Amino acid sequence: MPTDLTVILEHGQVSWPGWGRRDVVHVLLDDQTVARCQAALERAGIGIADEREVLVVEVEDRPPTLTSTPTLPTPRSAA
């Protein structure tokens, strides 16, 4: 199952403009690369704040795919 690593980046570890002193990045990895990524981050002195298995769902890339909800039938009242 895919794994999400929550990585904390301290000021100076990255150089993206506009980022603050401490930033959070989520890294989505497949099972085969989790251990290698953890080791590489540790060697670089970058901390992992959280690790959790995630469910990845493919959705159509068009609005409002993520915001639409299924329409449920209206319950009938007992007469």
Backbone as CSV, one residue per row, in Angstrom:
resi,resn,N_x,N_y,N_z,CA_x,CA_y,CA_z,C_x,C_y,C_z
1,MET,0.846,-1.170,0.000,0.000,0.000,0.000,0.899,1.243,0.000
2,PRO,0.550,2.284,-0.746,1.362,3.501,-0.776,1.507,4.113,0.619
3,THR,2.627,4.791,0.819,2.932,5.413,2.111,3.165,6.899,1.911
4,ASP,2.610,7.694,2.830,2.822,9.143,2.835,3.787,9.466,3.967
5,LEU,4.913,10.083,3.639,5.841,10.567,4.647,5.632,12.069,4.793
6,THR,5.422,12.518,6.025,5.340,13.948,6.295,6.739,14.385,6.700
7,VAL,7.335,15.232,5.883,8.717,15.650,6.062,8.746,17.110,6.497
8,ILE,9.540,17.403,7.532,9.703,18.766,8.014,11.014,19.315,7.464
9,LEU,10.926,20.389,6.720,12.110,21.030,6.149,12.407,22.310,6.918
10,GLU,13.602,22.385,7.446,14.035,23.581,8.168,14.607,24.588,7.164
11,HIS,14.603,25.859,7.541,15.153,26.923,6.699,16.587,26.559,6.299
12,GLY,16.888,26.665,5.031,18.222,26.368,4.537,18.340,24.986,3.912
13,GLN,17.380,24.090,4.153,17.447,22.760,3.555,16.899,22.760,2.136
14,VAL,16.065,23.750,1.813,15.515,23.891,0.466,15.612,25.345,0.060
15,SER,15.444,25.598,-1.228,15.567,26.987,-1.675,14.385,27.433,-2.511
16,TRP,13.173,26.933,-2.185,12.006,27.388,-2.910,11.628,28.779,-2.435
17,PRO,11.469,29.731,-3.339,11.134,31.094,-2.934,9.778,31.147,-2.234
18,GLY,9.697,31.975,-1.213,8.430,32.188,-0.533,8.153,31.221,0.592
19,TRP,8.992,30.227,0.790,8.771,29.279,1.872,9.270,29.881,3.175
20,GLY,8.728,29.430,4.269,9.081,29.971,5.581,10.290,29.312,6.202
21,ARG,10.434,29.508,7.508,11.565,28.941,8.242,11.425,27.432,8.420
22,ARG,10.209,26.965,8.513,9.950,25.526,8.660,8.746,25.200,7.785
23,ASP,8.902,24.221,6.955,7.829,23.865,6.034,7.575,22.363,6.063
24,VAL,6.356,21.990,5.705,5.936,20.593,5.686,5.724,20.165,4.239
25,VAL,6.282,19.013,3.897,6.129,18.449,2.560,5.649,17.006,2.718
26,HIS,4.706,16.603,1.891,4.239,15.220,1.895,4.851,14.504,0.701
27,VAL,5.427,13.334,0.961,6.061,12.539,-0.079,5.297,11.219,-0.184
28,LEU,4.713,10.962,-1.341,3.950,9.738,-1.565,4.851,8.709,-2.235
29,LEU,4.992,7.540,-1.591,5.924,6.518,-2.068,5.250,5.160,-2.190
30,ASP,5.754,4.344,-3.122,5.274,2.964,-3.181,6.078,2.133,-2.175
31,ASP,5.633,0.912,-1.939,6.236,0.056,-0.916,7.738,-0.168,-1.120
32,GLN,8.164,-0.250,-2.359,9.560,-0.576,-2.642,10.527,0.568,-2.341
33,THR,10.042,1.798,-2.241,10.958,2.926,-2.089,10.926,3.588,-0.710
34,VAL,10.035,3.157,0.167,9.900,3.807,1.481,11.200,3.749,2.269
35,ALA,11.778,2.568,2.429,12.989,2.411,3.236,14.157,3.207,2.660
36,ARG,14.309,3.184,1.334,15.400,3.953,0.703,15.227,5.434,0.926
37,CYS,14.001,5.926,0.801,13.733,7.348,0.994,13.985,7.751,2.450
38,GLN,13.527,6.915,3.394,13.760,7.211,4.805,15.253,7.300,5.101
39,ALA,16.027,6.371,4.559,17.473,6.372,4.780,18.117,7.618,4.172
40,ALA,17.693,7.988,2.977,18.256,9.176,2.320,17.930,10.447,3.102
41,LEU,16.692,10.548,3.585,16.318,11.727,4.376,17.117,11.787,5.677
42,GLU,17.307,10.637,6.309,18.087,10.583,7.549,19.528,11.022,7.303
43,ARG,20.135,10.527,6.221,21.513,10.923,5.881,21.616,12.426,5.637
44,ALA,20.552,13.011,5.087,20.558,14.449,4.784,20.192,15.292,6.004
45,GLY,19.853,14.634,7.114,19.490,15.376,8.321,18.091,15.962,8.273
46,ILE,17.236,15.359,7.464,15.862,15.837,7.322,14.946,14.904,8.111
47,GLY,14.133,15.481,8.990,13.282,14.682,9.853,11.970,14.277,9.201
48,ILE,11.482,13.120,9.627,10.171,12.633,9.196,9.229,12.780,10.384
49,ALA,8.199,13.584,10.223,7.264,13.845,11.314,6.200,12.761,11.426
50,ASP,5.835,12.132,10.311,4.771,11.138,10.338,4.921,10.205,9.148
51,GLU,4.436,8.997,9.334,4.414,8.007,8.256,3.096,7.260,8.368
52,ARG,2.362,7.196,7.248,1.091,6.469,7.278,0.771,5.897,5.899
53,GLU,0.089,4.763,5.939,-0.381,4.163,4.696,-1.567,4.977,4.200
54,VAL,-1.660,5.128,2.887,-2.737,5.922,2.300,-3.412,5.157,1.169
55,LEU,-4.618,5.545,0.907,-5.379,4.987,-0.209,-5.330,6.009,-1.341
56,VAL,-4.895,5.578,-2.491,-4.801,6.456,-3.652,-5.978,6.144,-4.570
57,VAL,-6.735,7.172,-4.900,-7.916,7.006,-5.742,-7.749,7.876,-6.983
58,GLU,-7.927,7.282,-8.138,-7.852,8.047,-9.375,-9.198,8.719,-9.629
59,VAL,-9.153,10.006,-9.930,-10.365,10.748,-10.276,-10.116,11.481,-11.583
60,GLU,-11.195,11.784,-12.260,-11.100,12.528,-13.507,-10.616,13.937,-13.209
61,ASP,-9.682,14.425,-14.014,-9.088,15.745,-13.797,-9.954,16.823,-14.448
62,ARG,-11.080,17.105,-13.821,-11.954,18.177,-14.307,-12.813,18.648,-13.131
63,PRO,-13.131,19.938,-13.115,-13.998,20.419,-12.045,-15.405,19.907,-12.260
64,PRO,-16.215,19.679,-11.333,-15.991,19.675,-9.882,-15.867,18.254,-9.345
65,THR,-14.989,17.447,-9.930,-14.885,16.035,-9.576,-14.748,15.814,-8.073
66,LEU,-13.866,16.563,-7.411,-13.637,16.349,-5.986,-14.701,16.973,-5.107
67,THR,-15.406,17.974,-5.602,-16.375,18.663,-4.752,-17.799,18.161,-4.928
68,SER,-18.042,17.394,-5.960,-19.406,16.916,-6.165,-19.679,15.722,-5.257
69,THR,-20.908,15.607,-4.834,-21.313,14.480,-3.995,-22.400,13.709,-4.710
70,PRO,-22.456,12.419,-4.460,-23.505,11.643,-5.118,-24.885,12.079,-4.638
71,THR,-25.833,12.019,-5.528,-27.209,12.369,-5.161,-27.888,11.135,-4.590
72,LEU,-28.400,11.281,-3.379,-29.089,10.178,-2.733,-30.585,10.330,-2.920
73,PRO,-31.301,9.229,-3.052,-32.755,9.327,-3.218,-33.387,9.906,-1.952
74,THR,-34.470,10.644,-2.145,-35.200,11.212,-1.017,-36.031,10.113,-0.372
75,PRO,-35.920,9.966,0.962,-36.711,8.917,1.626,-38.194,9.187,1.498
76,ARG,-38.963,8.143,1.303,-40.411,8.282,1.213,-40.995,8.260,2.630
77,SER,-41.972,9.085,2.829,-42.614,9.083,4.153,-43.663,7.995,4.208
78,ALA,-43.800,7.405,5.384,-44.804,6.343,5.569,-46.181,6.963,5.625
79,ALA,-47.115,6.468,4.844,-48.465,7.032,4.829,-49.449,6.142,5.540
